[in-house]
Amino acid sequence: MINLKISTSEKHTISPYLYMQFMEPLGVCDSSVDAAWDFIEEEWYPKVIDKVRELAPTMVRFGGCFASYYHWKEAIGKFADRTPMMNYCWSGIYPNQVGTHEIVDFCRKVNAEPLLVVNMESDGRMHWAHPKNGTDRFGTAEEAAEWVDYCNNPNNALRIANGAEDPFNVKYWQIGNETSYDKRGYGSDKCIEVTKRFIETMRAADPSITLIGWGDKSKDDDSWCKKMSEVDGIDLIAFHHHFNSGLPDSPLTGTQYRYDFQKTWDHMMNAYKSLEGHIAQMRASCGTKRLAMTEGHYALPGRNRNEVLSSWAAGVSYARCLNVIMRNSDIIDIATMADFFGNVWQVNAVMIPTPITIGEPYLQPVGAVMSLFGHHQGKQAVDISYNGSVDAVASKTDNKIFIHIANTDMNSAQTLDLDLGGVSIADATMYYIAAKPETEITLVNTNCFAVQEKKIEGSSVILPPAAVAAIEITLE
């Protein structure tokens, strides 16, 4: 039996944006945004909206590498008047039917806060700013400020002329994306110089916005976070985490993971440690500035970013990563563990069938776990301690305790004893997903990771092998 000792004393407040999703047009790599958009009806596919409401992201970020060559004005106004653009990172043509109005509309439909990434001088990547076709994709501070004004100024004439009388009130804006990851881009000093100009112009348009600056280290400069943290006007420091198992001789390559699944399991159960290390490094560097992990997911070689990510083993592994984020919620305000929706990449939270008429969108394992945890999440952190083959965190809202727990043993069930230090339990329910770790979800078995419900009698409950659960306890 595993004794879960849960405190009822509240610690810090947990940000509501730790279940963010990340929307980026991915060109020929994954239809992504285009796969969710009905070009005939000029609206989001209702079945995609329904599935995203089930996922329930609290924030949706639009941008990524795509932001480094994006001009927002090309994607407003009548669809017939919009300017298609080359997608330089991901290849192909983006029609710009989905722009500012459509992104905000999407967020409102799914009750999510929008986060927009501005084109910060192409992050210094001049091969994107001035590509061979002679176009100018360089984004200026003035262009970013005009976007803020377009979204948030109640009297912005252009937005009103385009049919939106009320302001969009976009609160969160990210300046730059993965600037430190490309040697062809700006170094830390130049990035900070440019970021300061963007802060000045964007805050002149709306002093109330929350600004996120790029602060992850590069291979040659581990001081990036510290320097960006010292910039006045930056509220949050952005970093990304793309990871493997962290162990040598990884089977998470191609289809090698299928041959010895115990080995695959062991590697996937170790992967959370790299996220722990990355956050620890950011903590040590950023001082008192809070963090925004605006991208996070496995990065594996293989078909469509590796089909092991459609397996339930990935769901349990991602649950451990989400627990790492929750354990660091005293400093992290924004986080995600997926690339949101699309029809190809296995790192997506929502998979859209192609064509969409042949079936229903479904949640990948990472999406299923994010949905499960997000629907049973407290507002304040509380301490929890345990020994044994589980990984758990706890939170609280009023007289309810929420436990997020993963069974890290793929072969054995665990009996859990809920110990609240003498406080009586009025009611308790376990919501859980249990499947064989090697089970892979596809369009023909979309219910294989369905959430099950079990009423807890007394103070103990059995957690099946390789299960992920959210336990909700009402205190006397």
WOMOSUL-V321828 format. One line per field, one symbol per residue. psi: psi as a letter, one per 40 degrees, with the letter a starting at -180 (. if undefined). burial: 1 if it has 9 or more other C-alpha atoms within 8 Angstrom, else 0. Layout:
BEGIN
psi=???
burial=???
END
This chain:
BEGIN
psi=hhhhhhiehibihhiefefiihhhhebedhdbdddehhddefihhddddddddddfieihhhbadddefhhdeefiaiddeihiiigddeiahhefdhaddddddddddefihihhhihgfffegeeddgideeihehhidddddddddddehdehdddddeegdiidfhdhhhhihfdeeheeaiiddddddddddddddddddheeihhhiheiiidegeeddddddehhehdihiiihhiadeiifhefhbedeedgddddddddeedddddddddddddddebeiiihgeihiigihihffhedeeidddddddddddddddefeeehdhiififbiaedheeidhhhihieeeaiiihiddddddddddeghidiiiihiiiafihiiiiihbfhhhhhihhehediihhhhhhffehihdihihhihhihdehhhaeefeeefihihhhhhbeiihhiifihihhhhhi.
burial=01111111000001101111111111101111101111000001100110111011111111111111111101110000010100110111111101110011011101111111111111111101111000001111110111111111100100110100001001111111111100001111001101111110111011001111111111000101111110100111111111111100011111111000101110111111011101100110110011111111100111001111111111111111111111011011111111111111111111111001000111111111111111011111111100000111111110011111111111001111111100001001111111101100101001001000000100111011111111111110
END
